Amino acid sequence: MTIENSLRSAEGQQLISNIASAFGIDQQKAAAAVQLLTDELNARIQRAMLSRGGVADVVSLVTAPAAQRALTHPDALTTSGVAADGDDILDVLIGSKHVSRGIAARTARLTGLDPITVQKMLPVVANLLVGELQRQSGPAIAKIAGSLPGFGGAGGSPLPLPGDIFPPRGSNTRSAPDDMPSSGQASGAPRGPIDAGNPLPLPGDTIPGVGRRNRYRVPEPDQDDNPYSRLPDIIRRGGERVPGPDGGSLESVIRSILGNLLGSNSGVVGTMIKLFLVRWIVSLVRRVLAGAISRR
């Protein structure tokens, strides 16, 4: 089911009703605003995924453990936690508060809502969109991750889905040091994988402390609640391939999964053409309207 169809479903209409109640606005205007904001964010995600680094950025959002919080807790829509998570999503997809305010202002003009209200709605809608992407793409991404060397278990089982219960923090889930056999294990037995640590930044990465904040969250050293924390880096490095008849490069397979959910799976070239045409048509319409207004 695409995101567009999700909004039209009974669950989607209930989400819109929850947003209208949370912000004290008319439900019809809330529906129009959610549709416009979703379209804007949808286009931003598609544009981000034109590059391998952009796919990695989107995956870091879609696999975040708390991505579905706004979906599953409608009473939390106006809380500071949801707003902060939404701002992080906007920072990755848009990167400029000025541009975000422009999106909110355009939506406010088209719906008759207060611009301040729409500004507050934007991070909430971003949360809901990413949460829905996680809910629908989770099984496929888990299957892909389970097929990659170093990710799947011994039997090839996929990783737990986001939201599943993971080993408690601080639990001893790592293998024994490389120079010591595990308890009860013969010294000649195979040892577990060695954690090589975080790689150096690749060209194009945003280095923490330089410029705006890092484009995706880096998990803390003791954070054991996200089994996908290494997946964005693997995508960013490139070279991994997903086995099977529907496989291919890891980047392309994940782009295809998310593209289908976003309602556009035209590949890199097709998406570039589509985004260029949409921007050109919108620019043309604005010039025509501006000329008509100036002649009055």
N, C-alpha and C positions, 0 to 999 in steps of 0.2 A: 504494500500500500504506500503510495507517495504521500509526502507531507501535505500536499494540496487536498488529497482525499481524506487524510486524517482530520483536517480542519472541518471538513463537511460531515464527518461522522458524528454519531451521538456523543462520543467521548470528547470530540473536538468542540462541539457546541457547549458541552458542560464546562470545558476549560474557558471558553469565551465568557460564559456566564459567571464563572469564578473571578475572572479578571474585571468584568463590569462591576461586580459586587465589591471587590477589593479596592477599586479606585473610585467607586461612587459615580459611575458614568452610565449612560444609556447603553443597553446591550447591542443595539444595532450599530451605534457608533463604535463600540468596542470591537465588534466583529470586523468592521471596515478597517479600523486601525491595525488590528492584529494581522489582517490579510496584507495590508500595505507594508507593514514592518517585516513580516515574514518574507515577502517578495524581495525586499531590499537585502535582507540577510542571506536569503537563498542565493542571490546573485553574487554576494561577497564570498560565500563559501565556494561556489563554482569557479570564481575567478582565482581564489587562493589555490585551488587544486590544479591549476594549470601547470604548476611547478611541483617537483618532488618535495621540496621543503614545505610548500603549502599543504600538500597532502599530509605530511608529518605533523604540521601545526593543527590541522583539523582533527586528525586522529588523536592527538593529545587532548583535545576538548571532548571528543566523543567517547573516549575511554576513561574519563575522569570518574572516580567512584561516586561523587556526589552529583553527577550530571542530571539525575532524575528527581532531585529533591523537589523542585518546583512542580513537577508533574504529579508526584505522589502525595504532596503536602500542600493542598490549595490554601490552607490557612497561613502558609509561610510566604505567600506571594509578595507581600509588602515588607518583609523583614530585611534587616541589613545584610544578613548572610546571602540571601538570594540576590540582592542588589550588587553585592561585592562579586559574587560568582559571575553575574551577568556582565559587570564591567570588565572582568578578566576576559570573557568571551569577546566582547566588543573590542578590547585592546588587541586581540589577535586578528580578528576579522576586518576591523576598520582602522584601528591604530591612531585615531585622532578624535579628540573630544569635539573639535570644531565640526568635523564631518558628521559625527553622531548627532550633534545639535541641529545640523542642517537637515538630516533625515527626519528628525522629530518635528522640525518646523514645517516641512513639506507635508508630512502626514497630518499635522494639526490643521493646516489650511484646507486640506481635502476632506477632512472629517468633521470640522467645526469644533474640535476639542481644544482645550487649553494646552498650549505648547509645553508648559511645565509638567502637566499630567502625562503627556506623551513621552517626554524625556524620562520620566520615572517608569513608564511602561516598557520602553525599549530594552533595558537589561532583563526585564522579566520575560519578554517575548523571546529574547536570545536564549535564555535559560530553557524555556519550554521547547524551542526548536531543537537545541542540542540534546535535550533529554529525550525527545521523540526519536531523533536520529540514533541515539544510543539504544533505546528500547527495540527499535526495528533492526538495527544492524548488528546488535550484540551477538546473536548466534552465529552469523556468518563470520564476523571478525574473530570470534573464539575458535571456530573451525580452522580458519587460516592460520592463526597464531599456533594452534596445536600441530600444524603440519610443518612448522619451521624448525630447523635444528636448534636445540637449546631451549625451545619453548614447550614442546609437547612432552608429556610424561613418557615413561618407558613403554607403555602400551599405546602411545599415540593419542591419548585422551586430550580433548581440548581443555583450555584453561577455564576456571570459573568465570561466569558472566559478571559484568559490573553489578554490584549490589549484593552478590553472594557473600556468605560469611567466610572470612579468611582467617588464617592462624593469628592469634592475638599478638599485638606488638610486644616485642621483647622475647617471644618464644624462640627457641633454638631450632631454626629451620634451615640453617646453613650447613654445608658439609664441613668436615673436620679440616684443619689446616693442611696445606699441601705436604708438609713434611711429617705429619703424624697420622697414623691409621685411625679410623673411627673406632669407637668402642665396640668390641666384639667382632671386629672386621680384620681379616688376615692382612698382613702388611703387603702382600702381593696382589690383593684384590683391587679392582678398578676404583679409583677415587672419583668424587663428584667434581663438577665443573669448577674452575677457578674464576672468581669474580675479578675481572681486570679493571674495574672501576669505570668512571665516566671518561669518554673519549675527549680529545681536544676539539675545540670548535672547528667546524668546517667552513670554507668560504661561503659567505651569505648568512651565516648564523648571527644572531644578535648576542653579543657578549654581555653577560650580566655586569651592570655597573657602567656600561657605555651606552649612551642614548637612552631610549625609552626602555621600559622593563622587558625582561626576557620574553620572547614570543610564546613560550609555553612553560608551564610549571615544571620545575625539576624537583622530584620527590626528595624529601629529607632522607638522610642515611638510614634512619631507623624506621622508615615507613614501609610496612609490609602489606598495605591494604590495596595496592593496585598492581595486579599481575601484568599489566600492559605497560608499565613505566618505561621499559626499554624499547617498545615497539616503534615510537616516533623516531628514535635514533637509528634503528635498523632501516627504516624507510629512507631517512635522510642520507644514510651512507650509500644506499642503492645496491644492486647486484643480487639481492635475494629473489628467488623465484618460487612461486606457489605450484606444487605438483598437481597433476591430474588433468583431465581433458578440458576443464574450464579454468585452468591455471594460467600462469604468465608471470610477468614481473609483479612483485608485491605492490608496488606503487599503482600499477594499472588495475590490478584486481580490486584493491580497496577503492580506487577512484570510481570504478564501475559500480561497486555496491552502493556507495553514497550517492553517485549520480543518478542511479535508478530511483532511490528514495526521494531525491530532490526533483524528480520529474524531468531530468535532462541528462542523457547519457550519450552525448554526441562525440565523445573523445576530446582530445586537447584542441585540435584544429576546429572541429565543429563548435565547441564551446566558445573559442575565441571569436569566430565569425558571428555567432549569436549575440555575444556580449557587445561586439562592435556595432552590429546593426541596431540593437536596442538603444545603445547610447546615442547613435546617430539620429535615430527616429525621435527620441526624446528631445534632443537638442534642436532638431528641426521644428518640432511642435512648439517648443518654448519661443523660438525666434518668430514663428508665425503669430503666436498669441501676443508677444511683445509688440510686434508691428501693428497688429489690429488695435491694441490698447492705445498706442502712441498716436494713431490717426483719429482717435475720437476727440 
